[in-house]
Structures are given as structure tokens and as C-alpha cells.
Amino acid sequence: NTAILLPYSVAIAFLGPGWLYTVIAACSGSLMLAYHYKLTKNPTPEFAWKAYKVTAPYLVVIFVALALDALFYYPIFS
């Protein structure tokens, strides 16, 4: 599921947001993808709970990135 989330969060960049959102979405999505990939290698309940706790901060980062991008807008395509 995380592998599907990353392309969609970055694809939004082509619909209007600028560089700031794109960079933050790509970085935070990549970190989340890496963390959940580790979960596939270590599928314990404890690690699953840690991976679950990563999703809430990820969403906060994405929404803050959208807000900051609205304040400091620099378009990708001029």
C-alpha cells in the first residue's frame, strides 16, 4: 500500500503545487516506504506497530508541506 501512496503524493505536484511540496512529499514518502519495506523483512507485531505510528507524522508532514507551499509558492512549470 505504501508503494502506491508515494507515486500519488508526488503526482499531485503536477496539478499545481510547487517545488517545496514536491521535495517534501518525495522525501517523506521515501522514508515511509523504506520503513514499511523493513516491515516486510521483520514482520513482528512490535515492528508493525512502529510502522503504523509512522503514518500519522507522515500525514502531518504532507499537510504542512501543502500549507508552506501555498505560502512560499515557486511553480515547477512556469
C-alpha positions in Angstrom: 0.0 0.0 0.0 2.8 2.4 0.7 4.3 1.7 -2.7 1.1 3.0 -4.2 0.9 6.1 -1.9 4.3 7.5 -2.8 3.6 8.0 -6.6 0.2 9.5 -5.8 1.6 12.0 -3.3 4.3 13.1 -5.8 1.9 13.1 -8.8 -0.1 15.8 -7.0 2.8 18.1 -7.8 1.9 18.1 -11.4 -1.5 19.5 -10.6 -0.4 22.8 -9.1 1.8 22.7 -6.0 5.4 23.9 -6.4 8.8 22.6 -5.6 8.5 22.8 -1.8 5.6 20.3 -1.7 7.2 18.1 -4.3 10.5 17.7 -2.5 9.0 17.2 1.0 6.4 14.7 -0.4 9.1 12.7 -2.2 11.5 12.7 0.8 8.9 11.8 3.5 7.2 9.3 1.2 10.6 7.6 0.5 11.3 7.4 4.2 7.9 5.9 4.9 8.3 3.4 2.0 11.7 2.4 3.4 10.3 1.9 6.9 7.4 -0.2 5.6 9.8 -2.2 3.4 11.7 -3.1 6.6 8.4 -4.3 8.0 8.2 -6.9 5.2 11.6 -8.1 6.3 10.8 -8.1 10.0 7.0 -8.9 10.3 6.7 -8.8 14.1 3.8 -7.2 15.9 6.2 -4.8 17.6 7.6 -3.6 14.3 4.2 -3.4 12.7 3.1 -1.1 15.5 6.2 1.1 14.9 5.4 1.2 11.2 1.8 2.1 11.9 3.0 5.0 14.1 4.9 6.5 11.2 1.7 7.2 9.2 0.3 10.0 11.4 3.5 12.1 11.3 3.7 11.4 7.5 0.2 12.9 7.0 1.1 15.9 9.2 4.3 16.5 7.1 2.3 16.3 3.9 -0.3 18.8 5.0 2.3 21.2 6.4 4.1 20.9 3.1 0.9 21.9 1.3 0.4 24.9 3.6 4.1 26.0 3.3 3.9 25.6 -0.5 0.9 27.9 -0.6 2.8 30.5 1.4 6.1 30.2 -0.5 4.9 29.2 -3.9 7.5 28.6 -6.6 6.0 26.7 -9.5 7.5 23.6 -11.1 6.3 24.6 -14.5 6.4 28.3 -15.3 
